[in-house]
């Protein structure tokens, strides 16, 4: 299974962001592939391909990490691009986390995965919600300026999810996501 660990915003937060993004989706640009609302999440750890036999221990360790975490406030606000604005391949909404709980949670979930024998892929943790992917590197200054004006409602993050990603099985040959585990914060 191709897996990642994430915090998923509640439906009212997703709907608010969707209302802001929708007019931009209508702008004709063949180089932009907009992420669907159902795919919006904050990735804590990308695990890649994980053998079935490792998922039970992985789930147990993620559950322990969640039980030690207290709920915390988040807000989607601002914007950015990876790898950078002048050569963007990904447009994203930023995440405000005054307590830096996401950073801590990313470290503990990555450590939990490593202890379960699962290698965490990716680079330094940057909390974000992917809005769009670009087919080729593009100067995204105008897009980042537009999305940088977004200030969404705050919410209390109360759980983490282990999500399976099946490439090419979603709408328009995008990935299809299925939550295979969810654990409440109890700390």
N, C-alpha and C positions, 0 to 999 in steps of 0.2 A: 504494500500500500504506500502511496505517496502522501505524506502527512505533514501538517504544520500545526503549531499551537498558537491560539489567538484569543484576543478579547474582541467580542462582537458588540457593536453598539446596539441599543434597543431600537425598536421599530420607529418610535417618534423621532429619534435622532436621525435615522436613515431617511425618513420621509422629509425632514427639514433640509438635509443636504441634497436630496434628490430634487426638491423644488428649486434649489439654487442652481444645480447642475443642468437640469432639463433644457433650458433655453440654449445652453452651449452645445448640447448634444445635437441640436437641430442645425447647427452651423455645418455646412458641407465641407468636409476635409477628409480625404481618403487616407491621410497619414495617421489619423487618430482612431484608435479602437477604445471606445468608452467601456469601462467596467460596469457590469450590471449592479444595481442596488443590492441584490441578494449576496453579492460577493464582497461587500464592504466589510472589512475587519482590520484589526491591528495585529500584525504578525509579531509574536514574541519569539518564536523559534521555527525555522524551516528545517524539517527533518529529512526531506527527500524520501527515497524508497526505504521502507522499514519492513523487514520480514514479519510475517504474522506471528511467529513464535516470540517476538520481542514485545508485542503490543500489550500483553497483560501486565508485565513488569513496568513498562512505560506508563500505563494508566495508573498503576498503584503509586508510582513516584510522583506523577503530576497531581494526583489527588492529595498526597501529603503536602506538596508545595502550595496548593490552593488552600488547604486547611490552615496553613501558617500565615496566609495573606488576609489582611483586613480589607473590606470594601473601600474604594477610594473614588474621588471625583475626577472626571475627565471632561474635556470639551474639544470638539473639532473646530479648529480655527486656523486661519492662514493657509499658506500653500508653499510648495517647493517642487523641485524636479531632481530626478536622478539621471545620470551621475552629476549633472549640474544644469543650470538654466540655459547656458549657451549651447549645450549639446544634449538636450533632454531626450530620454527614451521613456521616462515615466513621469506623469504629472500626479501630484498627491496633495491631499488636504493634511495640514499639520494637526498635531494633538497637543493640547495644553494639559499638563500634568504637574501641578504645583508641588506635589509631594514627592515626585520622582518615583512613585510606586511602580509605574510601568517598567522603568529601567531595572529596578530591583526584581520585579516579577520575571522579566526577560532573563536575568542572570539565574534565578532559581529554577526556571523551567528548562533552561539550557543545561544546567547542572544535573537536574533530574533525568533528562534525556541521556546525558553522557553516562550517568551511573547505571542506566538501564541498558547500556551498550549501544546506544543510538548516536550516531555522529550528527552534530548540528551543522548545517550548511549556512553559507551567507557571510555577510560582513558585519561591521559594527551596527548595533541596534540603533535605529532611528525611528521613533514612533510616527506612524503615518497611516493614512488610508489611501490606497491607490485609486485614482479617479480614471486614469486613462494610460494606455501604452501607445507609444509612437512607433510607426513602422521603420523609421530611420531617425538618426539624430537630428533634432530641430532646435533652433533658438526659440525657447518657450517663454520669453520675457512677457509677451502680451497675455499669455494664458496664466502665468503665475501672478501677474498684476491683478487679473480678474479674480482668480480664486483666493488671492491673499486678502480680499475684502470680506471673505466669509467668516462669520462668527456664529457658530451653531449653539444649540442649547447644551448646558452641562448635564451630566448624568452620573449616577453612581455605578461604577463597574463592580459587579458582584460575583463574577465567575470567569473561568477560563475554559476554552474548548479545544479538543483535539479534533482536527478536521481532515478528512480525506479529500484529495484533489484528483479527479480523473480527467486528464487532458483530452480535449477534443470531444467530450461527451455532453457539453453544455450548449446553450443557445448560440448559434452562429459559429459552431466548432470551438467555443471557449471551453474552459474547464467546468466541470460539474463538481459541486462541493457537497459533502455529507458529514454532519457532525457525528463522530463515533464515540465521543466521550465528553462530558461536561461536569465540572466540579465547582461547587460554591466556595466563595471566600469565607472563612470562619474565624480568622485570626483576631 
